[in-house]
Amino acid sequence: MAEAGPAKAAPATPEQLIKLVESGLQLVGDGDRADLRQRLNHALGRLRDPSVRVIVVGEFKQGKSKLINALVNAPVCPVDDDVATSVPTVVRHGEPASAAILVPTAESDGGDDAKVERQPIPIEDLAAYVSEQGNPGNSKKLVAAEVYLPRKILTGGLTVIDSPGVGGMGSSHTLTTLTALPTADAMLLVSDASQEYTEPELRFLRQAMRITPSVAGVLSKTDLYPEWRRVADIDRGHLDNVAPGIPLFPVSSDLRIEAGRLQDAELNAESGFPALVRHLRTEVVGNSERLQRRSVSQDLLSVTENLRLSLQSELDALENPEGTPRMIAGLELAKAEADDLRKRSARWQITLNDGISDLIADMEYDLRDRLRRIQREAEAAIDQGDPGPTWNEFSTWLEECSAAAISDTFVWTSERAQWLATQVAEHFAEDEVRLPALRVSDTGDVLDPVDEMPALDPGRVNAVQKVLIGMRGSYGGVLMFGLITGIFGMALINPLSVGAGLLLGRKAYREDKEARLKRRQGEAKALVRRQVDDVTFQVGKQLKDRLRLVQRSIRDHFTGIAEEHHRSLADSVAVAQKAATTYTLQKDVRIKDIRAELKRVDALHAAAAAVAAGAAGGRTPGTPAMAAAG
């Protein structure tokens, strides 16, 4: 009988991963390797709080809040015809059901690492904090609201975020939504079945795809629109043009809620939600778990390699005293090379510093170029007519265009920063190096310091003002032609002088109208230039600050890795030198202890390698090492 092929190993569960990390902490112990202990503690923290963030985005009144309510089968997000979401609402698993708001603390600097204070609130009062009606324009300056529910769909770490609309009531909502994307594991773009995707929705989708590639479309309110299938086909075409393979889920939140109330499985299937739930569980939560297993396994592999280096060096020195000097010389050379990686003259440090400088210069040029194009377009539009009567609409258009340009610049800068981090990693080591999380795409509150566009004289002239302007111009005509005709014995006011007065009065009115138009156009252009200047100044400062944070994040990340490696080599040299002077009796005892310790380290290393292979989709004969390490 032919021997059966190797079976695919079952993925490690979070409980198994926690046991592996705890085994690693036991190996590290309370010794002087605080760096390795800190890495494992961070890994343990990620495992114990496996949050998988799914942000629900879309324009206003598309059914985002009701979609979340239907998904968790609870009225957590306020829903009404005249209610719009103004503050992000985070829905996650917790018992009992509760709610809280996140408020910036007094010492918070408003940056990416801003400190927040969690204030519990009654869950029924949530609408007063997160809706446009209860908190217009987020006047209460809340960071977010949190809702905890004991729901099966939220177990496993699934966290759903209800975001403000990406358009309609203010372009700042678009920037706020983009702010949350870098920290999200996936995004659902909600658009109702009344029409196909609009250009603002597709533009936002293209920007979002460059930040978080895990995106799905949701076609809501299918129960209200009989032609939803035709709209779904058109939307699928739009999605394929943006990126092939983006799924689209037609759903009806009302049918889902009614199915939950009646416990009707057939009605639930008709609502379209089972397919969406499967996508969230398999593609989103499942993929996040694979990434988590990979990340934890890499941490464990790195820690065990560092531990093994010191133990193996000491063992070799004890078992082979004659070769100790040569081994120590090799370790000293490796330590010197590791020390070079920590210096500012290291190749990766030079690449990072030069890359950030180039990126800042390119970012400034990109931002100025985008805004100058908007400025030229705005000035051309002003020259074509009177900006006064349409100034409010013009200001809204300018704000939307500026916000779109800023978003494009932030997303482009984020991509360049990720590329730079990859270049630094390639120069740091030939093997794959885990990169830090970069959040340069954070655009939250970036336009808050910029004042709104000032008002402009609408240029309206009432009938009395028109008569007065005409009379002022006609006075000279009547007087001049009256005096001329007086030579021929005619009265001062006669048909000729009156006609000339009317002609000159009309001419004076037209000239006054043209002068007022030119003045308003000049004022409008000056206001546009000032607004673009303010936006460039504020956004440029924000982007520079974020790029400096990226630089420090990358530098600290790779410096920490270099420090770990250098520390392990230094410890190896020290224990090898100490082993050379150890007495025979002590050698035998120490060799036995080291062999036992190495056996535990190797078992943990093999278990971590098995987890890494499983996370990468590899096939392994099983996980006996995992049991041994546990």
C-alpha positions as CSV (number, residue, x, y, z in Angstrom):
1,M,0.0,0.0,0.0
2,A,1.4,3.4,-1.0
3,E,2.4,5.6,1.9
4,A,0.1,8.5,2.4
5,G,1.4,12.0,1.6
6,P,2.0,14.6,4.2
7,A,-1.2,16.1,5.6
8,K,-1.7,19.8,5.7
9,A,-1.2,21.1,9.3
10,A,-4.1,22.7,10.9
11,P,-3.6,26.4,11.5
12,A,-2.5,27.3,15.0
13,T,-5.3,28.7,17.1
14,P,-4.8,31.9,19.1
15,E,-4.7,29.8,22.3
16,Q,-1.8,27.8,20.9
17,L,0.0,30.9,19.8
18,I,-0.4,32.4,23.3
19,K,1.1,29.2,24.8
20,L,4.0,29.4,22.4
21,V,4.7,33.1,23.3
22,E,4.4,32.3,27.0
23,S,7.0,29.5,26.5
24,G,9.3,32.0,24.9
25,L,8.9,34.4,27.8
26,Q,9.8,31.5,30.2
27,L,12.9,30.8,28.1
28,V,13.9,34.5,28.2
29,G,13.2,34.6,31.9
30,D,13.9,37.6,34.1
31,G,17.5,37.9,32.8
32,D,19.1,40.9,31.2
33,R,17.5,40.4,27.8
34,A,14.8,43.0,28.3
35,D,14.7,43.7,24.5
36,L,13.6,40.1,23.7
37,R,11.2,40.1,26.6
38,Q,9.6,43.3,25.3
39,R,9.2,41.9,21.8
40,L,7.4,38.8,23.1
41,N,5.2,40.9,25.5
42,H,4.1,43.0,22.5
43,A,3.3,39.8,20.6
44,L,1.3,38.5,23.5
45,G,-0.6,41.8,23.7
46,R,-1.6,41.5,20.0
47,L,-2.8,38.0,20.6
48,R,-5.0,38.8,23.6
49,D,-6.6,41.7,21.7
50,P,-7.1,40.4,18.2
51,S,-9.0,43.3,16.8
52,V,-9.9,43.0,13.1
53,R,-11.1,46.5,12.0
54,V,-13.6,46.8,9.2
55,I,-14.6,50.3,8.3
56,V,-17.9,51.0,6.6
57,V,-17.7,54.0,4.3
58,G,-20.0,55.7,1.8
59,E,-21.8,59.0,1.1
60,F,-24.5,60.3,3.3
61,K,-27.8,58.5,3.6
62,Q,-26.6,55.4,1.8
63,G,-27.6,53.0,4.6
64,K,-24.2,52.5,6.4
65,S,-25.6,52.7,9.9
66,K,-28.6,50.5,9.2
67,L,-26.2,48.0,7.5
68,I,-24.2,47.7,10.8
69,N,-27.4,47.4,12.8
70,A,-28.5,44.6,10.5
71,L,-25.1,42.9,10.7
72,V,-25.0,42.7,14.5
73,N,-28.8,42.5,14.8
74,A,-29.1,45.4,17.2
75,P,-30.1,49.1,16.9
76,V,-26.6,50.4,17.9
77,C,-26.1,53.1,15.3
78,P,-28.7,55.9,15.1
79,V,-30.9,55.7,12.0
80,D,-33.4,58.3,10.7
81,D,-34.3,60.2,7.6
82,D,-32.7,63.4,8.9
83,V,-29.9,61.8,11.0
84,A,-26.4,61.6,9.6
85,T,-23.2,60.2,11.3
86,S,-20.8,62.9,12.4
87,V,-18.4,60.8,14.6
88,P,-16.9,57.4,13.9
89,T,-18.7,54.7,15.9
90,V,-16.7,51.5,16.7
91,V,-18.8,48.3,17.3
92,R,-17.0,45.4,18.9
93,H,-17.6,42.3,21.1
94,G,-18.1,42.8,24.8
95,E,-20.4,41.8,27.7
96,P,-22.6,43.3,28.9
97,A,-23.8,45.7,26.2
98,S,-22.4,49.2,26.8
99,A,-21.2,52.4,25.1
100,A,-18.5,55.0,25.6
101,I,-17.1,58.1,24.0
102,L,-13.4,58.9,23.4
103,V,-12.5,62.5,24.2
104,P,-9.0,64.0,23.7
105,T,-7.2,64.8,27.0
106,A,-6.0,68.2,27.9
107,E,-2.3,67.3,27.3
108,S,-3.1,65.7,23.9
109,D,-1.2,67.3,21.1
110,G,-3.6,66.2,18.4
111,G,-1.1,64.0,16.6
112,D,-1.2,60.4,15.6
113,D,-0.4,59.3,19.2
114,A,-2.9,61.7,20.8
115,K,-4.1,60.6,24.2
116,V,-7.8,60.0,24.7
117,E,-10.0,59.6,27.7
118,R,-12.8,57.0,27.7
119,Q,-16.1,58.2,29.2
120,P,-18.9,55.7,29.6
121,I,-22.4,56.8,28.4
122,P,-25.8,55.2,28.4
123,I,-26.1,53.2,25.1
124,E,-29.5,54.8,24.4
125,D,-27.9,58.3,24.4
126,L,-25.5,57.4,21.7
127,A,-27.3,59.4,19.0
128,A,-26.7,62.6,21.0
129,Y,-22.9,62.2,20.5
130,V,-22.4,60.6,17.1
131,S,-25.2,62.0,14.9
132,E,-25.1,65.2,12.9
133,Q,-28.3,66.2,14.7
134,G,-27.0,65.8,18.2
135,N,-23.4,66.7,17.5
136,P,-23.3,68.9,14.3
137,G,-20.0,69.0,12.6
138,N,-18.6,67.1,15.7
139,S,-18.8,70.3,17.7
140,K,-18.1,68.2,20.8
141,K,-14.6,67.3,19.4
142,L,-15.0,63.6,20.0
143,V,-12.4,61.2,18.7
144,A,-14.9,58.3,18.4
145,A,-17.6,56.4,20.1
146,E,-17.4,52.7,21.1
147,V,-20.2,50.2,21.5
148,Y,-19.8,46.7,23.0
149,L,-22.2,43.9,22.2
150,P,-22.4,40.2,23.0
151,R,-22.8,39.1,19.4
152,K,-21.4,35.9,17.9
153,I,-20.4,37.6,14.6
154,L,-18.1,39.9,16.6
155,T,-16.3,37.1,18.4
156,G,-12.8,36.5,17.0
157,G,-12.0,40.2,17.1
158,L,-14.2,41.5,14.3
159,T,-14.7,45.3,14.9
160,V,-17.0,47.3,12.6
161,I,-16.6,51.0,12.3
162,D,-19.4,53.3,11.1
163,S,-17.8,56.3,9.5
164,P,-19.1,59.8,8.5
165,G,-20.1,60.2,4.9
166,V,-17.4,60.7,2.3
167,G,-19.2,63.5,0.6
168,G,-22.4,65.6,0.5
169,M,-22.3,67.6,3.7
170,G,-18.6,68.6,3.7
171,S,-15.4,67.4,2.2
172,S,-13.7,67.2,5.7
173,H,-15.7,64.0,6.2
174,T,-13.7,62.5,3.3
175,L,-10.4,63.4,5.0
176,T,-11.7,62.0,8.3
177,T,-12.6,58.7,6.7
178,L,-9.2,58.4,4.9
179,T,-7.6,59.0,8.3
180,A,-9.0,55.7,9.6
181,L,-8.1,53.6,6.6
182,P,-4.4,53.0,7.4
183,T,-5.4,51.3,10.7
184,A,-8.3,49.3,9.1
185,D,-7.9,45.7,7.9
186,A,-10.7,46.0,5.4
187,M,-13.2,48.5,4.0
188,L,-16.9,48.1,2.9
189,L,-18.0,50.8,0.4
190,V,-21.8,51.2,0.8
191,S,-23.9,52.7,-2.0
192,D,-27.7,52.3,-2.4
193,A,-29.4,50.8,-5.4
194,S,-31.0,54.0,-6.5
195,Q,-28.2,54.7,-9.0
196,E,-24.8,53.5,-10.1
197,Y,-21.5,54.6,-8.5
198,T,-20.9,58.4,-8.7
199,E,-17.6,59.9,-9.7
200,P,-16.9,61.0,-6.0
201,E,-17.5,57.5,-4.9
202,L,-15.2,56.0,-7.5
203,R,-12.5,58.6,-6.8
204,F,-12.6,57.7,-3.1
205,L,-12.5,54.0,-3.9
206,R,-9.3,54.5,-6.0
207,Q,-7.7,56.4,-3.1
208,A,-8.8,53.8,-0.5
209,M,-7.5,50.9,-2.6
210,R,-4.0,52.4,-2.5
211,I,-4.2,52.4,1.3
212,T,-6.1,49.2,2.2
213,P,-6.3,46.7,-0.6
214,S,-9.0,44.6,1.1
215,V,-12.1,46.3,-0.2
216,A,-15.6,45.1,-0.9
217,G,-18.7,46.9,-2.3
218,V,-22.1,46.7,-0.7
219,L,-25.2,47.6,-2.7
220,S,-27.8,48.6,-0.1
221,K,-31.6,49.1,-0.1
222,T,-32.3,46.4,-2.7
223,D,-35.8,46.0,-1.3
224,L,-36.7,49.6,-2.3
225,Y,-35.5,49.6,-5.9
226,P,-36.8,46.9,-8.4
227,E,-34.0,47.7,-10.8
228,W,-31.2,46.9,-8.3
229,R,-29.9,44.0,-10.4
230,R,-29.2,46.3,-13.4
231,V,-27.5,48.8,-11.1
232,A,-25.5,45.9,-9.5
233,D,-24.3,44.8,-13.0
234,I,-23.2,48.4,-13.8
235,D,-21.5,48.8,-10.4
236,R,-19.5,45.5,-11.0
237,G,-18.2,47.0,-14.2
238,H,-17.1,50.1,-12.4
239,L,-15.4,48.0,-9.7
240,D,-13.6,45.9,-12.3
241,N,-12.3,49.1,-13.9
242,V,-10.9,50.2,-10.5
243,A,-9.4,46.8,-9.6
244,P,-10.5,43.3,-10.9
245,G,-11.8,41.0,-8.2
246,I,-13.5,43.5,-5.9
247,P,-16.6,41.7,-4.7
248,L,-20.0,43.3,-4.6
249,F,-22.8,42.2,-2.1
250,P,-26.4,43.4,-2.8
251,V,-28.2,43.4,0.5
252,S,-31.3,44.6,2.2
253,S,-30.9,45.7,5.8
254,D,-34.6,45.9,6.5
255,L,-35.1,42.2,5.4
256,R,-32.2,41.1,7.6
257,I,-33.6,42.9,10.6
258,E,-37.1,41.5,9.9
259,A,-35.6,38.0,9.5
260,G,-33.8,38.3,12.8
261,R,-37.1,39.4,14.5
262,L,-39.0,36.5,12.9
263,Q,-36.1,33.9,13.1
264,D,-36.8,33.3,9.3
265,A,-33.8,31.7,7.6
266,E,-35.3,32.0,4.1
267,L,-35.9,35.7,4.6
268,N,-32.3,36.1,5.9
269,A,-31.0,34.4,2.8
270,E,-33.1,36.7,0.6
271,S,-31.5,39.7,2.4
272,G,-28.1,38.9,0.9
273,F,-26.3,39.1,4.3
274,P,-25.1,35.5,4.5
275,A,-22.7,36.1,1.6
276,L,-21.4,39.3,3.3
277,V,-21.0,37.5,6.6
278,R,-19.0,34.7,4.9
279,H,-16.7,37.2,3.3
280,L,-16.0,38.9,6.6
281,R,-15.3,35.6,8.3
282,T,-13.2,34.0,5.7
283,E,-11.5,36.7,3.7
284,V,-11.2,39.5,6.4
285,V,-11.0,37.8,9.8
286,G,-9.3,34.7,8.3
287,N,-6.7,36.7,6.4
288,S,-6.0,38.8,9.5
289,E,-5.5,35.6,11.5
290,R,-3.0,34.4,8.9
291,L,-1.1,37.7,9.1
292,Q,-1.1,37.5,12.9
293,R,0.2,33.9,12.9
294,R,3.0,35.0,10.5
295,S,3.9,38.0,12.6
296,V,4.0,36.1,15.9
297,S,6.0,33.2,14.3
298,Q,8.6,35.7,13.0
299,D,8.9,37.2,16.5
300,L,9.4,33.8,18.0
301,L,11.9,32.8,15.3
302,S,13.9,35.9,15.9
303,V,13.9,35.5,19.7
304,T,14.9,31.8,19.5
305,E,17.7,32.5,17.1
306,N,19.1,35.2,19.5
307,L,18.8,32.8,22.4
308,R,20.4,29.9,20.5
309,L,23.4,32.0,19.4
310,S,24.5,32.6,23.0
311,L,23.8,29.1,24.2
312,Q,25.5,27.4,21.2
313,S,28.6,29.6,21.5
314,E,28.9,28.7,25.2
315,L,28.4,25.0,24.5
316,D,31.0,25.0,21.7
317,A,33.5,26.8,24.0
318,L,32.9,24.2,26.7
319,E,33.1,21.2,24.5
320,N,35.9,22.4,22.2
321,P,38.3,24.6,24.3
322,E,41.0,24.4,21.6
323,G,38.8,26.1,19.0
324,T,37.6,28.8,21.4
325,P,40.0,31.5,20.4
326,R,39.1,31.1,16.7
327,M,35.4,31.1,17.6
328,I,35.7,34.2,19.7
329,A,37.6,36.0,16.9
330,G,34.7,35.1,14.5
331,L,32.1,36.4,17.0
332,E,34.1,39.6,17.5
333,L,34.1,40.2,13.8
334,A,30.4,39.6,13.5
335,K,29.8,41.9,16.5
336,A,31.8,44.7,14.8
337,E,29.6,44.2,11.6
338,A,26.5,44.4,13.8
339,D,27.8,47.5,15.5
340,D,28.3,49.1,12.1
341,L,24.5,48.6,11.4
342,R,23.8,50.8,14.4
343,K,25.9,53.7,13.2
344,R,24.5,56.7,11.3
345,S,27.0,55.9,8.6
346,A,25.3,52.6,7.9
347,R,24.0,52.2,4.3
348,W,20.4,51.8,5.5
349,Q,20.7,54.9,7.6
350,I,22.0,56.9,4.6
351,T,19.2,55.5,2.4
352,L,16.6,56.5,5.0
353,N,17.9,60.0,5.6
354,D,18.4,60.8,1.9
355,G,15.0,59.1,1.0
356,I,13.1,61.2,3.6
357,S,14.7,64.4,2.3
358,D,13.8,63.6,-1.3
359,L,10.3,62.5,-0.3
360,I,9.7,65.8,1.6
361,A,10.9,67.8,-1.5
362,D,8.7,65.7,-3.9
363,M,5.7,65.9,-1.5
364,E,5.9,69.7,-1.4
365,Y,6.2,69.9,-5.2
366,D,3.3,67.5,-5.7
367,L,1.0,69.4,-3.3
368,R,1.9,72.8,-4.8
369,D,1.4,71.5,-8.3
370,R,-2.0,70.0,-7.5
371,L,-3.2,73.2,-5.7
372,R,-1.8,75.5,-8.4
373,R,-3.7,73.7,-11.0
374,I,-6.9,74.2,-9.0
375,Q,-6.0,77.8,-8.5
376,R,-5.6,78.3,-12.3
377,E,-8.9,76.6,-13.0
378,A,-10.6,78.7,-10.3
379,E,-9.2,81.9,-11.8
380,A,-10.3,80.9,-15.3
381,A,-13.8,80.2,-14.0
382,I,-13.8,83.7,-12.3
383,D,-12.8,85.4,-15.5
384,Q,-15.8,83.8,-17.4
385,G,-18.5,85.5,-15.3
386,D,-19.5,87.3,-12.2
387,P,-18.4,85.3,-9.1
388,G,-20.6,87.2,-6.7
389,P,-24.0,85.5,-7.2
390,T,-22.5,82.0,-7.2
391,W,-19.8,82.5,-4.5
392,N,-21.2,80.0,-2.0
393,E,-21.3,77.3,-4.6
394,F,-17.9,78.3,-5.9
395,S,-16.4,78.1,-2.4
396,T,-17.9,74.6,-1.9
397,W,-16.3,73.5,-5.2
398,L,-12.9,74.9,-4.2
399,E,-13.1,73.1,-0.9
400,E,-14.0,69.8,-2.5
401,C,-11.2,70.1,-5.1
402,S,-8.7,71.1,-2.4
403,A,-9.7,68.2,-0.3
404,A,-9.4,65.8,-3.2
405,A,-5.9,67.1,-4.0
406,I,-4.8,66.8,-0.4
407,S,-6.1,63.2,-0.2
408,D,-4.3,62.3,-3.4
409,T,-1.0,63.8,-2.0
410,F,-1.4,62.1,1.3
411,V,-2.0,58.7,-0.4
412,W,0.8,59.2,-2.8
413,T,3.1,60.1,0.1
414,S,2.0,57.0,2.0
415,E,2.9,54.8,-1.0
416,R,6.3,56.5,-1.3
417,A,7.0,56.0,2.4
418,Q,6.2,52.3,2.2
419,W,8.5,52.0,-0.8
420,L,11.2,53.8,1.1
421,A,10.8,51.4,4.1
422,T,11.2,48.5,1.7
423,Q,14.4,49.9,0.3
424,V,15.7,50.4,3.8
425,A,14.9,46.8,4.7
426,E,16.7,45.5,1.6
427,H,19.8,47.4,2.6
428,F,19.5,46.3,6.2
429,A,19.3,42.6,5.5
430,E,19.0,40.2,2.6
431,D,16.2,38.3,4.4
432,E,12.7,39.6,4.8
433,V,12.5,42.1,7.7
434,R,9.1,42.9,9.2
435,L,8.3,46.6,8.6
436,P,6.7,48.9,11.1
437,A,3.2,50.2,10.6
438,L,3.4,53.5,8.7
439,R,0.4,55.9,9.0
440,V,1.5,58.8,6.8
441,S,-2.0,58.8,5.2
442,D,-3.5,60.3,8.4
443,T,-5.4,63.4,7.3
444,G,-7.5,64.0,10.4
445,D,-8.1,67.6,11.2
446,V,-5.5,68.7,8.6
447,L,-7.7,71.5,7.4
448,D,-9.0,72.7,10.8
449,P,-6.5,75.6,11.1
450,V,-7.5,76.9,7.6
451,D,-10.3,79.5,7.8
452,E,-13.3,79.2,5.6
453,M,-13.5,81.2,2.4
454,P,-14.5,84.8,3.2
455,A,-17.7,86.2,1.8
456,L,-17.7,88.2,-1.4
457,D,-20.0,91.1,-2.5
458,P,-22.7,89.4,-4.5
459,G,-22.8,92.5,-6.8
460,R,-26.6,92.9,-6.7
461,V,-27.8,96.4,-7.4
462,N,-31.5,97.4,-6.7
463,A,-33.6,99.6,-8.9
464,V,-33.0,102.8,-6.9
465,Q,-29.3,102.4,-7.1
466,K,-29.5,101.8,-10.9
467,V,-31.6,105.0,-11.3
468,L,-29.1,107.0,-9.2
469,I,-26.1,105.7,-11.2
470,G,-27.9,106.5,-14.4
471,M,-28.9,110.0,-13.2
472,R,-25.3,110.7,-12.2
473,G,-24.1,109.9,-15.7
474,S,-27.0,111.6,-17.5
475,Y,-26.6,114.9,-15.6
476,G,-23.5,115.9,-17.6
477,G,-25.1,114.9,-20.9
478,V,-28.2,117.0,-20.3
479,L,-26.2,120.0,-19.2
480,M,-23.6,119.8,-22.0
481,F,-26.1,119.3,-24.9
482,G,-28.6,121.8,-23.3
483,L,-25.9,124.5,-23.4
484,I,-25.0,123.6,-27.0
485,T,-28.6,123.7,-28.2
486,G,-29.1,127.0,-26.3
487,I,-27.0,128.7,-28.9
488,F,-29.8,128.0,-31.3
489,G,-32.4,129.4,-29.0
490,M,-33.5,126.2,-27.6
491,A,-34.3,125.6,-23.9
492,L,-31.8,123.9,-21.5
493,I,-34.0,120.8,-21.3
494,N,-35.1,119.8,-24.7
495,P,-35.5,116.5,-26.6
496,L,-31.9,116.5,-27.8
497,S,-30.4,117.1,-24.3
498,V,-32.7,114.6,-22.7
499,G,-31.8,111.9,-25.3
500,A,-28.1,112.6,-24.9
501,G,-28.6,112.4,-21.1
502,L,-30.2,109.0,-21.4
503,L,-27.5,107.7,-23.7
504,L,-24.7,108.9,-21.4
505,G,-26.6,107.7,-18.3
506,R,-26.8,104.2,-19.8
507,K,-23.1,104.3,-20.7
508,A,-22.2,105.4,-17.2
509,Y,-24.3,102.5,-15.7
510,R,-22.6,100.0,-18.0
511,E,-19.1,101.3,-17.1
512,D,-20.0,101.2,-13.4
513,K,-21.3,97.6,-13.8
514,E,-18.1,96.5,-15.6
515,A,-15.9,98.3,-13.0
516,R,-17.8,96.5,-10.2
517,L,-17.4,93.2,-12.0
518,K,-13.7,93.6,-12.5
519,R,-13.4,94.6,-8.8
520,R,-15.3,91.5,-7.6
521,Q,-13.2,89.3,-10.0
522,G,-10.0,90.7,-8.6
523,E,-11.2,90.3,-5.0
524,A,-12.3,86.7,-5.8
525,K,-8.9,85.8,-7.3
526,A,-7.2,87.3,-4.3
527,L,-9.4,85.3,-1.9
528,V,-8.7,82.1,-3.9
529,R,-4.9,82.7,-3.8
530,R,-5.0,83.4,-0.1
531,Q,-7.0,80.2,0.5
532,V,-4.7,78.1,-1.6
533,D,-1.7,79.7,0.3
534,D,-3.3,78.8,3.7
535,V,-4.0,75.2,2.6
536,T,-0.5,74.7,1.2
537,F,1.1,76.1,4.4
538,Q,-1.0,74.0,6.8
539,V,-1.0,70.8,4.8
540,G,2.7,71.1,4.0
541,K,3.5,71.4,7.7
542,Q,1.3,68.4,8.6
543,L,2.9,66.2,5.9
544,K,6.4,67.2,7.0
545,D,5.6,66.3,10.6
546,R,4.1,62.9,9.5
547,L,7.1,62.1,7.4
548,R,9.4,62.9,10.3
549,L,7.4,60.4,12.3
550,V,7.8,57.8,9.6
551,Q,11.5,58.4,9.6
552,R,11.8,58.0,13.3
553,S,9.5,54.9,13.2
554,I,11.7,53.2,10.5
555,R,14.9,54.3,12.2
556,D,13.8,53.0,15.7
557,H,12.5,49.8,14.2
558,F,15.7,48.8,12.4
559,T,18.0,50.2,15.1
560,G,16.1,47.9,17.6
561,I,16.8,44.9,15.4
562,A,20.5,45.8,15.1
563,E,20.7,46.3,18.9
564,E,19.2,42.8,19.5
565,H,21.6,41.2,17.1
566,H,24.6,43.1,18.6
567,R,23.5,42.3,22.1
568,S,23.3,38.6,21.3
569,L,26.8,38.5,19.7
570,A,28.2,40.5,22.7
571,D,26.7,38.0,25.1
572,S,28.1,35.1,23.0
573,V,31.6,36.5,23.2
574,A,31.3,37.0,27.0
575,V,30.0,33.4,27.7
576,A,32.6,31.9,25.4
577,Q,35.4,33.7,27.2
578,K,33.9,32.7,30.5
579,A,33.6,29.1,29.4
580,A,37.3,28.9,28.6
581,T,38.1,29.4,32.4
582,T,35.5,27.0,33.7
583,Y,36.7,24.0,35.7
584,T,36.0,20.4,34.5
585,L,33.3,19.5,37.0
586,Q,31.4,22.7,36.4
587,K,31.8,22.2,32.7
588,D,29.9,18.9,32.8
589,V,27.0,20.4,34.8
590,R,26.9,23.4,32.6
591,I,27.0,21.4,29.3
592,K,24.0,19.3,30.6
593,D,22.1,22.5,31.4
594,I,22.9,24.1,28.1
595,R,21.8,21.0,26.1
596,A,18.5,21.0,28.0
597,E,18.0,24.7,27.3
598,L,18.9,24.3,23.7
599,K,16.4,21.5,23.3
600,R,13.6,23.8,24.6
601,V,14.8,26.6,22.3
602,D,14.9,24.3,19.3
603,A,11.4,22.9,20.1
604,L,10.0,26.5,20.2
605,H,11.9,27.4,17.0
606,A,10.5,24.4,15.2
607,A,7.0,25.2,16.5
608,A,7.3,28.8,15.3
609,A,8.6,27.6,11.9
610,A,5.5,25.3,11.6
611,V,3.3,28.3,12.3
612,A,5.1,30.4,9.7
613,A,4.8,27.6,7.1
614,G,1.0,27.3,7.9
615,A,0.5,31.1,7.6
616,A,2.3,31.1,4.2
617,G,0.1,28.3,3.0
618,G,2.9,25.6,3.2
619,R,2.3,21.9,3.9
620,T,3.8,20.3,6.9
621,P,3.4,16.8,8.3
622,G,1.9,18.1,11.6
623,T,2.9,20.1,14.6
624,P,4.6,17.8,17.1
625,A,7.1,20.6,17.9
626,M,4.2,22.8,18.9
627,A,3.1,20.3,21.5
628,A,6.7,19.9,22.8
629,A,7.2,23.6,23.1
630,G,3.9,24.1,24.9
